[in-house]
Amino acid sequence: MTFYFIKTWLLIILFSLLISGGLLYRFFEIQDETKSFWLIILSNLSFFFSLRFVLFLSLSSVTIFLNHYEPIRKNRFYSLATYCLISFTTLFCFMIGDLSVKEFNSDILLSGWNFLAMLVLPHLIICLTAYLFFRRMLKNRKID
């Protein structure tokens, strides 16, 4: 069972970085020829800091190893929490933080949520998919 969780954890990290990296690459338009030299440097720095956040978010999915314990593995809510709670909480906190600004501008809010969706939603979807696969494997008794 340990090998299954190590493999799942590494796949979550890999797919989160690849998908979010591709979305962020297109968002920052790093290869745009019309940008000045300083703007290209700032875009690259923003890209790598955003990708670093995705890496830390992906590394925090180490909580899936808590499914080794039978009480957590048997309870669907606890098992789901080990897969998705950190990314869902991060998404929720960012959304609350964006809504709590004093000046409400829907254009700024939508662009901020667009950026947030590129950072957190791919990881959340990958973790949810891994959880559903884990549940199906448990149901079929392929994991003990």
C-alpha positions as CSV (number, residue, x, y, z in Angstrom):
1,M,0.0,0.0,0.0
2,T,2.9,2.4,0.7
3,F,4.1,2.0,-2.9
4,Y,0.6,2.9,-4.2
5,F,0.6,6.1,-2.1
6,I,4.1,7.1,-3.2
7,K,3.2,6.6,-6.8
8,T,0.0,8.5,-6.4
9,W,1.7,11.4,-4.6
10,L,4.4,11.7,-7.3
11,L,1.8,11.6,-10.0
12,I,-0.2,14.4,-8.3
13,I,3.0,16.5,-8.1
14,L,4.0,15.8,-11.7
15,F,0.5,16.5,-13.2
16,S,-0.1,19.5,-11.1
17,L,3.2,21.1,-12.1
18,L,2.7,20.2,-15.8
19,I,-0.9,21.4,-16.1
20,S,-0.5,24.6,-14.0
21,G,2.9,25.3,-15.6
22,G,1.3,25.1,-19.1
23,L,-1.6,27.4,-18.0
24,L,0.7,29.9,-16.3
25,Y,3.0,29.9,-19.3
26,R,0.2,31.0,-21.5
27,F,-1.2,33.4,-18.9
28,F,2.1,35.3,-18.6
29,E,2.8,35.2,-22.3
30,I,6.5,34.6,-21.7
31,Q,7.5,34.3,-25.4
32,D,5.8,37.6,-26.4
33,E,8.2,39.6,-28.7
34,T,6.5,42.9,-28.0
35,K,7.5,43.1,-24.3
36,S,10.4,45.1,-23.1
37,F,13.4,43.4,-21.5
38,W,12.3,44.3,-17.9
39,L,8.8,43.2,-18.5
40,I,10.1,39.8,-19.7
41,I,12.2,39.5,-16.6
42,L,9.2,40.3,-14.4
43,S,7.0,37.9,-16.3
44,N,9.6,35.1,-15.8
45,L,9.9,35.9,-12.1
46,S,6.1,35.8,-11.6
47,F,5.9,32.6,-13.5
48,F,8.5,30.8,-11.4
49,F,7.1,32.2,-8.1
50,S,3.7,31.0,-9.1
51,L,5.1,27.6,-10.1
52,R,6.8,27.4,-6.8
53,F,3.5,27.9,-5.1
54,V,2.0,25.0,-7.1
55,L,5.0,22.9,-6.1
56,F,4.5,23.6,-2.4
57,L,0.8,23.0,-2.8
58,S,1.5,19.7,-4.5
59,L,4.1,18.7,-1.8
60,S,1.5,19.4,0.8
61,S,-0.6,16.5,-0.6
62,V,1.6,14.2,1.5
63,T,-1.4,13.9,3.7
64,I,-2.7,11.1,1.5
65,F,-0.3,8.8,3.4
66,L,-2.8,9.1,6.4
67,N,-4.9,6.6,4.5
68,H,-2.6,3.9,5.8
69,Y,-4.6,4.1,9.0
70,E,-7.8,2.0,8.8
71,P,-10.1,4.5,10.6
72,I,-9.3,7.2,8.1
73,R,-9.4,4.8,5.1
74,K,-12.8,3.5,6.1
75,N,-14.4,6.9,6.6
76,R,-15.1,8.5,3.2
77,F,-15.0,12.1,4.5
78,Y,-11.7,11.7,6.3
79,S,-10.2,10.0,3.3
80,L,-11.4,12.8,1.0
81,A,-10.0,15.3,3.4
82,T,-6.5,13.7,3.2
83,Y,-6.7,14.2,-0.6
84,C,-8.4,17.5,-1.1
85,L,-8.7,19.5,2.1
86,I,-5.5,21.6,1.8
87,S,-6.1,22.6,-1.8
88,F,-9.8,23.3,-1.1
89,T,-8.9,25.4,1.9
90,T,-6.3,27.3,-0.1
91,L,-8.9,28.1,-2.8
92,F,-11.5,29.1,-0.2
93,C,-9.0,31.4,1.6
94,F,-7.9,33.1,-1.6
95,M,-11.5,33.7,-2.6
96,I,-12.5,35.1,0.7
97,G,-9.4,37.4,0.6
98,D,-10.3,38.6,-2.8
99,L,-13.9,39.3,-1.8
100,S,-12.9,41.2,1.4
101,V,-11.2,44.2,-0.5
102,K,-12.7,47.6,0.1
103,E,-13.2,48.6,-3.5
104,F,-15.2,46.0,-5.4
105,N,-14.2,45.9,-9.1
106,S,-15.5,42.9,-10.9
107,D,-12.8,43.1,-13.7
108,I,-10.0,42.9,-11.1
109,L,-11.9,40.2,-9.2
110,L,-12.4,38.0,-12.3
111,S,-8.8,38.3,-13.4
112,G,-7.6,37.4,-9.9
113,W,-9.9,34.4,-9.9
114,N,-8.6,33.4,-13.3
115,F,-5.1,33.4,-12.0
116,L,-6.2,31.5,-8.8
117,A,-7.9,28.9,-11.0
118,M,-4.7,28.3,-12.8
119,L,-2.8,27.7,-9.6
120,V,-5.2,25.7,-7.4
121,L,-8.0,24.2,-9.5
122,P,-5.8,21.8,-11.5
123,H,-4.3,20.4,-8.3
124,L,-7.8,20.1,-6.7
125,I,-9.1,18.3,-9.8
126,I,-6.1,15.9,-9.9
127,C,-6.5,15.2,-6.2
128,L,-10.2,14.5,-6.5
129,T,-9.5,12.2,-9.4
130,A,-6.9,10.4,-7.4
131,Y,-9.3,10.1,-4.5
132,L,-12.0,8.6,-6.7
133,F,-9.6,6.1,-8.2
134,F,-8.4,5.2,-4.7
135,R,-12.0,4.6,-3.6
136,R,-12.7,2.4,-6.7
137,M,-9.5,0.4,-5.9
138,L,-10.7,-0.1,-2.3
139,K,-14.1,-1.2,-3.5
140,N,-12.6,-3.7,-5.8
141,R,-10.3,-4.9,-3.0
142,K,-7.2,-4.3,-5.1
143,I,-5.6,-2.3,-2.3
144,D,-5.2,-3.8,1.2
